[in-house]
Amino acid sequence: MIFQCNTGKTVGKKIWTGEIRLLVHTPCHYEAVITARGTSFHVIAGKYQNGNYLCVPNMDLGCELSHFSDTFWNAERIRQHLGNPVDVESLVCGIKALCNYDEVI
């Protein structure tokens, strides 16, 4: 699946594409590889008792998320763990694309 990312800014807005390779999809979680701008993230994202979560095991990243389509809030959460703003936006846009893949979660 191909998706679009952007910086969200009106002035100096940058747009790039990313790709999602879905590995596992259950009613409770997704496991996928999100690739954009030369960086790949092996992600596990899903629903648990208190809401949604994201884990990127090979980067020691784990955090709660809002709804997968809430890019602003999710970017704030992920930004606490990743310093590169392009990687943050790539992950947020990839997660939103997963949500659009199937509204199960």
Backbone as JSON, one array per atom type, in Angstrom:
{
  "sequence": "MIFQCNTGKTVGKKIWTGEIRLLVHTPCHYEAVITARGTSFHVIAGKYQNGNYLCVPNMDLGCELSHFSDTFWNAERIRQHLGNPVDVESLVCGIKALCNYDEVI",
  "N": [[0.85, -1.16, 0.0], [0.61, 2.18, -0.85], [1.21, 5.41, 0.51], [0.72, 8.94, 1.27], [2.82, 11.42, 2.69], [3.23, 14.44, 4.6], [4.55, 17.6, 5.7], [2.66, 19.15, 6.89], [2.68, 21.89, 7.05], [1.75, 25.05, 5.71], [3.37, 26.98, 4.41], [6.34, 26.27, 2.81], [5.77, 23.6, 2.63], [6.34, 20.14, 2.52], [6.13, 17.18, 0.61], [5.98, 13.66, 0.46], [6.18, 10.19, -0.48], [5.25, 7.05, 0.98], [5.5, 3.58, 1.91], [3.58, 0.76, 2.86], [3.93, -2.42, 4.12], [1.93, -4.88, 4.9], [2.02, -7.21, 7.45], [0.74, -8.74, 9.46], [-2.64, -8.93, 10.39], [-5.07, -8.61, 12.7], [-8.19, -8.65, 14.55], [-7.42, -7.09, 16.7], [-4.87, -5.94, 16.36], [-2.28, -4.57, 14.21], [0.54, -5.61, 12.34], [3.24, -4.38, 10.69], [5.47, -3.18, 8.09], [6.61, -0.03, 7.72], [7.77, 2.16, 5.37], [9.57, 5.0, 4.44], [11.17, 7.72, 2.87], [13.72, 6.51, 2.98], [13.88, 5.27, 5.48], [12.94, 2.52, 7.46], [10.37, 1.16, 9.42], [9.5, -1.3, 11.63], [6.49, -1.97, 12.73], [4.12, -2.44, 15.37], [0.88, -2.03, 15.96], [-2.1, -1.24, 17.65], [-5.09, -2.0, 19.53], [-5.79, -1.73, 22.96], [-6.84, -2.23, 26.4], [-7.01, 0.48, 27.37], [-7.07, 2.1, 25.11], [-5.43, 2.97, 22.06], [-2.24, 1.84, 20.78], [1.29, 2.06, 19.94], [4.1, 0.24, 18.93], [7.5, 0.09, 18.21], [9.64, -2.09, 18.01], [12.43, -2.46, 17.27], [13.46, 0.04, 17.64], [13.18, 0.64, 20.24], [10.8, 1.9, 20.94], [7.72, 2.76, 22.27], [4.38, 3.67, 22.77], [1.29, 5.25, 23.82], [-1.48, 5.88, 21.67], [-3.77, 8.14, 20.11], [-6.86, 7.93, 18.29], [-6.09, 6.27, 15.25], [-6.21, 8.02, 13.09], [-5.75, 10.53, 14.1], [-3.56, 12.63, 13.56], [-2.21, 14.86, 14.65], [-2.16, 14.62, 17.53], [-1.0, 12.08, 17.77], [1.48, 12.52, 16.55], [2.65, 14.25, 18.41], [2.99, 12.49, 20.57], [4.73, 10.53, 19.48], [6.89, 12.09, 18.79], [8.18, 12.51, 21.19], [9.81, 10.36, 21.39], [11.24, 10.04, 19.04], [13.63, 11.92, 17.29], [13.85, 12.9, 14.7], [11.98, 14.88, 12.6], [10.94, 14.19, 10.07], [10.84, 11.4, 10.15], [8.97, 11.11, 12.2], [6.63, 12.23, 11.03], [6.39, 10.47, 8.88], [5.84, 8.04, 10.18], [3.41, 8.71, 11.5], [1.71, 9.32, 9.33], [1.79, 6.86, 8.04], [0.57, 5.2, 9.95], [-1.97, 6.34, 10.0], [-2.74, 5.66, 7.41], [-2.9, 2.89, 7.73], [-5.16, 2.78, 9.34], [-7.07, 3.61, 7.51], [-6.98, 1.44, 5.88], [-8.52, -0.53, 7.01], [-11.28, -0.38, 9.04], [-11.38, -1.84, 11.39], [-9.98, -1.57, 13.8]],
  "CA": [[0.0, 0.0, 0.0], [1.35, 3.45, -0.94], [0.53, 6.52, 1.18], [1.41, 10.22, 1.17], [3.2, 12.13, 3.92], [3.55, 15.85, 4.42], [4.95, 18.29, 6.92], [1.5, 19.8, 7.46], [2.82, 23.35, 7.01], [1.31, 25.68, 4.46], [4.56, 27.56, 3.8], [7.45, 25.32, 2.82], [5.22, 22.25, 2.78], [7.03, 19.08, 1.8], [5.3, 16.0, 0.41], [6.7, 12.48, 0.0], [5.38, 8.97, -0.41], [5.74, 5.95, 1.79], [4.91, 2.29, 1.56], [3.27, -0.13, 3.97], [3.84, -3.86, 3.83], [1.16, -5.45, 5.99], [2.49, -8.55, 7.78], [-0.29, -9.42, 10.25], [-3.81, -8.11, 10.7], [-6.09, -9.29, 13.5], [-9.15, -7.65, 15.05], [-6.84, -6.28, 17.78], [-3.62, -5.26, 16.05], [-1.6, -4.65, 12.92], [2.0, -5.64, 12.31], [3.56, -3.93, 9.33], [6.7, -2.43, 7.87], [6.34, 1.27, 7.12], [9.01, 2.68, 4.79], [9.45, 6.31, 3.81], [12.39, 8.54, 2.84], [14.91, 5.74, 3.32], [13.81, 4.68, 6.8], [11.91, 1.48, 7.63], [9.91, 0.94, 10.79], [8.69, -2.5, 11.85], [5.55, -1.47, 13.74], [2.99, -3.19, 15.89], [-0.06, -1.01, 16.41], [-3.4, -1.85, 17.89], [-6.0, -1.55, 20.57], [-5.74, -2.43, 24.24], [-7.89, -1.82, 27.34], [-7.12, 1.93, 27.54], [-7.04, 2.83, 23.85], [-4.55, 2.47, 21.0], [-0.81, 1.88, 21.09], [2.27, 1.83, 18.89], [5.4, -0.27, 19.34], [8.51, -0.1, 17.18], [10.59, -2.8, 18.86], [13.85, -2.28, 16.96], [13.87, 1.4, 18.01], [12.82, 0.79, 21.66], [9.75, 2.91, 20.99], [6.38, 2.31, 22.6], [3.59, 4.76, 23.35], [-0.14, 5.26, 23.56], [-1.92, 6.72, 20.57], [-5.18, 8.47, 19.99], [-7.33, 7.2, 17.11], [-5.01, 6.25, 14.26], [-6.31, 9.14, 12.16], [-5.46, 11.78, 14.81], [-2.14, 12.83, 13.28], [-1.61, 15.87, 15.52], [-1.89, 14.05, 18.85], [-0.05, 10.97, 17.63], [2.81, 13.08, 16.27], [3.17, 14.75, 19.68], [3.42, 11.34, 21.36], [5.89, 9.88, 18.84], [7.99, 13.06, 18.81], [8.88, 12.35, 22.47], [10.72, 9.21, 21.27], [12.04, 10.18, 17.81], [14.06, 13.29, 17.09], [13.78, 13.32, 13.3], [10.59, 15.22, 12.26], [10.51, 13.46, 8.88], [10.47, 10.06, 10.61], [7.72, 11.25, 12.96], [5.53, 12.4, 10.08], [6.26, 9.23, 8.11], [5.14, 7.07, 11.03], [2.04, 9.17, 11.73], [0.95, 9.15, 8.08], [1.67, 5.42, 7.82], [-0.43, 4.69, 10.89], [-3.26, 6.81, 9.49], [-3.05, 4.83, 6.24], [-3.35, 1.6, 8.25], [-6.53, 2.98, 9.78], [-7.9, 3.65, 6.32], [-6.98, 0.11, 5.28], [-9.63, -1.31, 7.55], [-11.75, 0.29, 10.25], [-11.59, -2.83, 12.45], [-9.43, -1.06, 15.06]],
  "C": [[0.9, 1.24, 0.0], [0.53, 4.53, -0.22], [1.36, 7.79, 1.03], [1.67, 10.8, 2.55], [3.4, 13.6, 3.58], [3.89, 16.47, 5.76], [3.8, 19.02, 7.58], [1.57, 21.31, 7.46], [2.31, 23.87, 5.68], [2.51, 26.24, 3.71], [5.69, 26.54, 3.92], [7.0, 23.87, 3.0], [6.0, 21.26, 1.93], [6.14, 17.85, 1.76], [6.19, 14.86, -0.08], [5.79, 11.27, 0.14], [6.06, 7.94, 0.47], [5.04, 4.68, 1.36], [4.69, 1.48, 2.83], [3.21, -1.55, 3.44], [3.19, -4.5, 5.05], [1.62, -6.89, 6.22], [1.41, -9.36, 8.5], [-1.43, -8.44, 10.49], [-4.8, -8.98, 11.45], [-7.11, -8.24, 13.92], [-8.56, -6.72, 16.11], [-5.56, -5.54, 17.42], [-3.19, -5.45, 14.6], [-0.11, -4.86, 13.19], [2.38, -5.36, 10.87], [4.96, -3.32, 9.3], [6.31, -1.16, 7.12], [7.68, 1.83, 6.66], [8.73, 4.02, 4.13], [10.78, 7.05, 3.93], [13.62, 7.79, 3.35], [14.94, 5.11, 4.69], [12.67, 3.67, 6.85], [11.62, 1.3, 9.11], [9.09, -0.34, 10.82], [7.77, -2.15, 13.01], [4.52, -2.53, 14.13], [2.06, -2.14, 16.49], [-1.42, -1.67, 16.61], [-4.15, -1.22, 19.03], [-5.77, -2.39, 21.82], [-6.78, -1.8, 25.16], [-8.1, -0.3, 27.41], [-7.08, 2.73, 26.25], [-6.14, 2.17, 22.83], [-3.09, 2.62, 21.41], [0.01, 1.68, 19.83], [3.53, 1.28, 19.52], [6.27, -0.37, 18.09], [9.68, -0.76, 17.91], [12.06, -2.53, 18.54], [14.35, -0.87, 17.23], [13.58, 1.67, 19.49], [11.75, 1.85, 21.86], [8.43, 2.23, 21.32], [5.62, 3.45, 23.23], [2.1, 4.54, 23.05], [-0.42, 6.19, 22.4], [-3.37, 7.09, 20.77], [-5.72, 7.58, 18.87], [-6.25, 7.3, 16.05], [-5.05, 7.44, 13.3], [-5.98, 10.49, 12.81], [-3.96, 12.08, 14.7], [-1.48, 13.84, 14.21], [-1.22, 15.26, 16.86], [-0.86, 12.94, 18.77], [1.37, 11.47, 17.34], [3.44, 13.62, 17.55], [3.7, 13.6, 20.54], [4.69, 10.71, 20.78], [7.11, 10.79, 18.89], [8.79, 12.97, 20.12], [9.94, 11.24, 22.39], [11.65, 9.3, 20.06], [12.39, 11.65, 17.59], [13.89, 13.81, 15.67], [12.33, 13.61, 12.91], [10.08, 14.5, 11.02], [10.09, 12.04, 9.26], [9.16, 10.09, 11.39], [6.54, 11.34, 12.01], [5.31, 11.15, 9.24], [5.5, 8.18, 8.9], [3.67, 7.45, 11.21], [1.18, 8.96, 10.48], [0.78, 7.66, 7.75], [0.62, 4.79, 8.71], [-1.83, 5.11, 10.45], [-3.69, 5.98, 8.27], [-3.49, 3.44, 6.67], [-4.8, 1.68, 8.7], [-7.49, 2.99, 8.59], [-7.97, 2.31, 5.62], [-8.2, -0.67, 5.72], [-10.04, -0.68, 8.87], [-12.03, -0.69, 11.39], [-11.12, -2.27, 13.79], [-9.9, 0.37, 15.26]]
}
